Amino acid sequence: MITGLRAVLLISPNAEELAQFYREVLRLPLVPVGEGRARHYYCELSGAHFAIRPADGWSGTHYGDSLGPVVSFETSDIAGLAR
């Protein structure tokens, strides 16, 4: 059984611009962390890690000009969930 949501990562070729939208329009408290290629934007939402990361160097499936989101769930019984 899924017991929670741990993380949502949005991967974008324009991470800074997307983070600005989420801060200004949706009022999410995103803050920049890291430097250079590791720079991304982060906040905690109801105990879950929410981040916007640059697409440069990120592996994944492309959808238009961005990559698919990464969603991480929490479970206390991975074997039971796999059945």
C-alpha positions as CSV (number, residue, x, y, z in Angstrom):
1,M,0.0,0.0,0.0
2,I,1.2,3.5,-0.8
3,T,1.5,5.4,2.5
4,G,2.6,8.8,1.3
5,L,4.1,11.1,-1.3
6,R,7.9,11.7,-0.8
7,A,8.8,13.9,-3.7
8,V,7.8,15.6,-6.9
9,L,10.5,16.8,-9.3
10,L,9.7,18.9,-12.3
11,I,12.5,18.8,-14.9
12,S,12.6,21.8,-17.2
13,P,15.0,23.4,-19.8
14,N,13.9,26.7,-18.2
15,A,14.0,25.8,-14.5
16,E,14.6,29.4,-13.3
17,E,11.6,30.7,-15.3
18,L,9.4,27.8,-14.2
19,A,10.3,28.3,-10.6
20,Q,9.5,32.0,-10.9
21,F,6.0,31.1,-12.2
22,Y,5.4,28.6,-9.3
23,R,6.7,31.3,-6.8
24,E,4.8,34.3,-8.2
25,V,1.5,32.7,-9.5
26,L,1.1,29.7,-7.2
27,R,2.9,31.3,-4.2
28,L,5.1,28.2,-3.5
29,P,8.0,29.1,-1.2
30,L,10.7,27.8,-3.7
31,V,14.2,28.8,-2.8
32,P,17.3,28.3,-5.0
33,V,19.9,25.8,-3.8
34,G,23.1,24.5,-5.3
35,E,25.4,26.1,-7.8
36,G,26.2,25.7,-11.5
37,R,24.6,22.6,-13.1
38,A,23.4,21.5,-9.6
39,R,21.4,24.6,-9.1
40,H,17.7,23.9,-8.6
41,Y,14.7,25.3,-6.7
42,Y,13.2,23.5,-3.7
43,C,10.5,23.6,-1.0
44,E,8.7,21.2,1.3
45,L,5.0,20.8,0.8
46,S,3.0,18.9,3.4
47,G,6.2,16.9,4.1
48,A,7.0,16.1,0.5
49,H,10.1,17.3,-1.4
50,F,9.0,19.6,-4.3
51,A,11.8,20.6,-6.7
52,I,12.3,22.1,-10.1
53,R,15.5,21.0,-11.7
54,P,17.2,22.0,-15.0
55,A,16.9,19.4,-17.8
56,D,20.6,19.9,-18.8
57,G,22.3,16.6,-17.9
58,W,19.1,15.0,-16.5
59,S,18.3,11.6,-18.0
60,G,14.7,10.8,-18.7
61,T,11.9,10.8,-21.3
62,H,11.4,14.0,-23.3
63,Y,7.9,15.4,-23.6
64,G,8.1,18.4,-26.0
65,D,10.9,20.6,-24.7
66,S,10.9,19.2,-21.2
67,L,11.3,15.9,-19.4
68,G,8.6,13.9,-17.6
69,P,8.0,14.6,-13.9
70,V,9.5,12.3,-11.3
71,V,7.1,11.3,-8.5
72,S,8.3,9.3,-5.5
73,F,5.8,7.5,-3.3
74,E,6.4,6.0,0.2
75,T,5.4,2.5,1.2
76,S,6.1,0.4,4.3
77,D,5.7,-2.9,2.3
78,I,7.4,-2.9,-1.1
79,A,7.0,-6.7,-1.4
80,G,3.3,-6.5,-0.8
81,L,2.9,-3.7,-3.2
82,A,4.7,-5.6,-5.9
83,R,2.3,-8.6,-5.6
